[in-house]
Amino acid sequence: MKTLFIECNMGAAGDMLMGALYELLPEPEQNRFLETMNSLFPDKIMISASPSEKCGIWGTKMNVVILGQTEEEVISQETGHSHPEEHHHHSLHTTYPEMLARIDSLPLSASVKEHAKAVYTLLGNAESAAHHTDISQIHFHEVGTLDALMDVTGCCLLLELLNPEQIIASPVHVGSGSVRCAHGILPVPAPATAEILRDVPIYCGNIQGELCTPTGAALLKHFVSQFMTMPPMAVEKAGYGMGTKDFPSANCLRVFQGNMNLLPVPSPRQLPGSYASSLPARFQEDETHPDFYTEQFHNLDQILELSCNLDDMTPEAVSYAAGLLMDAGALDVFTTSVHMKKNRPGLLLTCLCNLEEESRFSRLILTHTTTRGIRIQPCYRRTLEAQFRKVPTPYGEITVKISTGYGISKYKPEYEDVSAAARQCKVPFSRVYEAAMDACTHM
């Protein structure tokens, strides 16, 4: 699956995203892209791409010249990237309906224009919410509008040319401190940016300044299907889009282009050791299934592994805490024997949970165990699809869990049914279990 992963460790701005995507194009397509963009407003705007270096990293800086001047020359104040227009007034304004009409008039494909209008709708709704006014009353400042319009349409056009099957992004670094605008000094992220990034994982770091602009936020919100750490992928190319300001960290946005299909995996018979001989008796392998050898990462679930070491709790207390975590909906909870400092035997408590539930389960662990800290590790999980079916046996009907996927089928009688039937019929547990497994062969 052709995938783009956007690394937002230094936030996001429209020109930076455009520069990173531009670098992913072959050189002939880069030239055609610039020709197309420069044909949109030939008497007003010119756009060019130039090499730029930040902290030893080289990338592409997209330069927009409006009426013969760069934006920095038109507006003296800047934000953390090259988008001062997004927080400043100017003598000319464009309303939201006029903005949509302007986009519709551009000689671009219908798809590019629809995406661009959707991005501007996000911007308009965010400004509307921030200023408590109807979206039709929102005014985009003309100089900023022309520059941002080039960023938005440029990114939309580049994504049409790159044609990824999915776009993933990291959590977004928004910066910290404050930003000066026409309305005064606002906290970072600015209200419009915060509104756009609602439901998107964001964080503040030690860097002072605005790292994510409203335009960058709107582009991410519109195009990104999932925000997560970088998934396993075979990277084919990386693009670097450079910002304007200098920070202790490289002021750039990076985009990886790659494929999320795994390399072929060996058959169980080819694996070392006794793995093949230890497979369940009713494990069925279908080597003709295409996904058995070429598994796809887009079927993976991303989860979190929360863990802590315990050497001063009784087994009863650990059992109680683990039970609370399971009752709260953890995906799994288990303990592992470990040897700790001062030669103490201890337990490693591990809790698996979904990404959005980290804080809830971390609080439970901190509350009900003696640990002072929790390790949090993102990980990926591949699962077979499960369904339950009752099978007839001489000891009554037994529920069997059937797990399937990738040409694999597994059958497992449910413990509760097997143990209940064994008690009722006064026979060994293993006899009921084997009868249920035999019944699976007739399914």
N, C-alpha and C positions, 0 to 999 in steps of 0.2 A: 504494500500500500504506500503510494507516494505521499510523504508526510513532510510538513514544515514544522519545525519546533522553534519558537521565538523565545529567546533568552532575555528576560526583562530585569536582569540584575542591576541595570542602571536606568530603570524606568522605560518609558517609551514616548517618542514624539513622532509626528507624521513624517518629517524629513528623514529621521534616523531609520524608521521602518522602510521608507522608500529607498534609501541608500543601501540597506542590507539586501532587500529584494532585488534591486538593480544588479548587485554583484553576482546573483545567482544566474542571471541570464548569460547566454553566450554573447561574445562581443558584437556580432552582426545584429543580434536582436537588441542589444543595448543602444546601438546607434539608431535603429528604427524607433525604439521607445522615445528617445530624446527628440527625434524628428516629429513624432506624433504629438508629444507634449508641447513642443514649441509652435505647433500649428494651431493650438487652441485659442490663444490670444496673441497673435503675432505682433500687434502694435503695442501691447502692454507688458507682456511677461516673457521672459526668457529663462530657461532652466538649463543647468549644466551640472556635470558630475566631475569632481576633482579628488585626487588622493588626499588623505588627511591622516595625521598620526596623533594618537593619544596614548601616553604612557607606554610607548614602544609598540603599540598595536596600530597597524595600518588598515584603513578602510576607505569608504567613499563618503564624501560630504556632498550633499545635494545643495546646489546654490540656486536660489530663486531671485531674479532681478526684476523688480517692478518699476516700470516707467524709467528705466535706466539706473535705478538705485537698488542696492540690496536692502533688505528689510531692516538690518541693523543701522543703516544710514537714515532710513525714514523714521524709525522709532529708536530713540537713544537707549531706552531701558530694555533689559533682556530678562528672560526667565532662565532657568537652568539649562535649557536647550536653545534651539534657534527659533522659538515661537513666541516672541514678545507680543505679537498681535493678539494672542488669546486672552490677554488681561489688560488691554489698553483701548482707549477710545480714539477715534479719528474723526475728522470732519465729515467724511462720507460714510454712509451706512447702507446696508442691504438687509431687507426683511427676509424672514424665513420663506414665504411664498416666492419672493423674487429669487432667492437662492435656488430653490427647486427648479424654477423656470430657466435659470441660467444653466443649470446642469443639463436639463432636457435639450437645450439648444446646442450642446457640444457635439462635435462630429466623432462620437465614440459609440461603441456597441451598446445595445439596449441593456445588456447585463451589467456593464461597467457603470452606466448611468443609474440603474436601479440600486446597485450597491452603494454608490456615492450618495444618493438621496437617502438611503437608509442610515448611513453614517451621520449625515447632517440632521436627520430626524432625532437621532440619539443626542446630538449636540444641542439641538433646539429644545428638546424636552428637558435636558439637564439645566440649561439656562433658565427655562421657564420655571422649573421647580426651585432653583436657587433664588430667583428674583420674584417669585410668587406672582407671575403674570402669565397670560395666555401665550402660547407659542407663536401665534400670529403677530404678537406685539414685540417679539424678540428682534433686535437689530444686530446683525453681524457687521463689525467695523470693516470698512471697505478694503484698506490695505491688508489687514489680517485676513479678510475673506479671500482675496486673490491668492495670497500665499498658501493659506490652508486649503483652498480649493485645489491647488496644484498638488499638495501633499495627498489629499484624499483621492482625487481622481488618479494620480500617479500610482498610489498603492493598489487601487482597484484594478487598474490596467495591468500592472505587474502581476497581480495574482491571477488575472485571466490568462496571461501569457504563460505563467508557471504551471497553472492548472493542477494544484495539489488536490489529493483526495481528502485530506484532513489537515487541519491546522491546530497545533497544540502550543500552549505557552506556559512559561513558568509563572509562579506567583510574582506580582508586580511590585517592584521597589518604587515607592512614591516620593522618597526623600523625606526631609524634615524641616522644621523651622517655619518660615513665612515667605510669602510672595507679595510684592507691591503691585497694585493694579489701580485702575482709575477710581475704584470704590474705596481704596484705602489699603491697609496691610491685612492680608488674609492668611489663615493658617494653611499649611501644606498637609494633605492635598487640598486644593481650592474647592469650594463647594460644588461647582459644576463637575469637576473631576471626580470628587467623592460620590456624587450622584450617579455618574456613568458607571463607576466601578462597584456599584452595589452588587453583592453576591459574587464578586470576584475576589480571590485571595490576594490581599495586599499586605505590605509591611513597611515600616519606617526603619531607616538605618542611621548611621552616624554622619552621613553626608548632608550638609546644610544646603537647602535649596529645593526647587521643584524639579523632580526627575520625570514625572509623568504628566504630560499636558492633556487638556481636554481632547484635542484631536487624536493624540496617541491612544488615549483611553477609549475613545469611541471606535477607532479602528480595531483595537483588540476585542472590545465587547461584541462587535458585529461579526468578525470573522473567526474568532477562536472558538472551537467546540468544547475544549476542556483545558482547565488550568491545573498543571501538575508538574512534578519534577520530570526531568528529561527521561522519556521511556527508552528501553533498549531499541536501537535502530542502527542500521547500516548507513552511516553518513557518507553522502556522495560529494557534498560541497557545503561550504559555510560562507555567508555573506556578512559583512560588517558595515553598519551605517553609523557615521560619526556625528556627534553633537558639536556645539559651538564652545561651550565653557570648558575650562580645565578643572578637574577634581582630583583628589588623591587616587581615585580609581579611574580606569580608562572610561571616558564618557562615550560609550558606544552601545549599540544594540546589535546582537548577533542572531542570525537566523540559520539554522541547520536544515539542509534539504537531504532527505534520505528515504530509505525503505524500511518499513516495519515488518517485513517478512523475515522469519528466521531462516538460517541455513539448515540444510537437511540434518535430521537427528538420526542416530542409529536405532536399529531394531533392538528390542530387549535381548534377543539372542546374541547381539554383538557387544553388549555391555560387559565390562569386566566383573569378575567375582561371581557370586551365586545369585545375582538379582533375578535372572530369568527363571531359575528353579524355584525361587521363593514367591513367584506370582500366585495370586489366588487361583484355586482349581477352576473356577468358572470365568477366568479372565479370557476374553476372546479378542484376538488381534485380527483386524482386517487390513492387510497390507495394500489393498487396492484403493483404500480411502486416501484422497489427495492430501488431506491435512495431517495424515499420520507422519509423513516425512517432511512436509513443508508447513509448519505450524505458523499461525499469524498472530503477532503481538496485539492486534487490535481486539483479540478475544480475552486479553488479560484484564484482571481487576487490579487496581492499585489500592493497597491497604496500608495500615501502619502497624508496626510491631512495637509495643510498649514493654519495656523490661526493667527490672531492678533486682539487685542482689539483697538477700535477707539472711542474716545469721543470728538474729536475736528475737525470733518469733517461734512460738510453739507450733507443732504440726496442726493442732486444732485451729489456731488462729489463722494460719496460712490457708487451710481448707475453707474456713469461713469467708475470708477475703476473696478467694477464687470463686466460691459459690456466688457471692454478691456480684462479681463481674459477669459471670455467665447469666445470672438472672437479669442483669441490666442490658443484656443483648450483645455481649461480646461475641465475635466470630469464633473465638476459641481462647481457652486459658489453660496453661500447663506449667509445670515446674520441672526444673532440671537440677540434679545434684551438682554442686560446685565446691571447690576448695578455695577458701577465702583467706584474707590476711590474718596474721597471728595464728595460722594453722587451724582455723575454724572451719568445720564443715558447714555449708550453707545451702540455700536454694536460690535458683534463678527463676523468678516469676515472670512469665511472658503472657501478655494479653494482645490478641489480634483484634483490630477494630477498623471501621471505615474512617476515611480521612476526616469527615466532618464531625466525628464524635471523639476526637482526640482529647479535647479539654474535659469532657464529661468523665471519660475513663481515667484520665490522669488524676483528676480530683478524687475519684473513688480509691485509686491506688494509694495516693498520699494520705487519704483519710483513714483507711482501714489496714494499712501496713506501717511498719516502722521506718520505711525508707525515707530519705531526705531528697532523693532525686530520681528521675525517670529518664531512661534512654529512649529516644524516639527514632525509629528507623523506617523510612518508606520502603516498601517491598511490593512485589507483584505476585499475583496468585492466578494460576490457571486451574479451572475446575471442570469436572464433567457435569453434565446436566443430570439431575436426579429426579426420579419419580418413584412412587410407591404402588405396589400391587399385592393383592392377597393371593396366595397359592394354596391349593388343598394338600393336606398331608393326613396320614392316619391319626394324627393327634389334633386335628382341627386346622382351621385356616391360619396361616402365618403370613404376616406382612413382610415383604421383601423390598429392600431398596435397590433400584436398578439405576446404575450410573452409566451414561453413554456419552460418546463424543470422540472425534478424531479416529473413527473406526474401532473404538474400544467399547466393550460392554463388560460390566461387573455386576455381580449379584451378591447381596448381603442380607440374610435374614435379620430382622430387628430383634434386639436382645429382649425387650419386654415381652413380645409375643412368644419367643422361644422359651424363656424362663417360666412364663405363666403356664404354657402347655406342658412343660416338663414336670412342674409341681402337680398340676391337675391329674396328669396321667401316670405320675410316679415312675418316670423313666429318666435316664440320664439326659442332661442338657445336650450333649453331643449327638444323641440319637435323633432328637427333634431337629437340631440344626442340619444334620446330614439329610434328613427327609425333606426339609424345605429346599436345600440346595439341589437335590435330585428332581424336585418338582419344577425347578427353574429350567431344566433341560427340555421340558415340554411346552414352554411358553413361546 
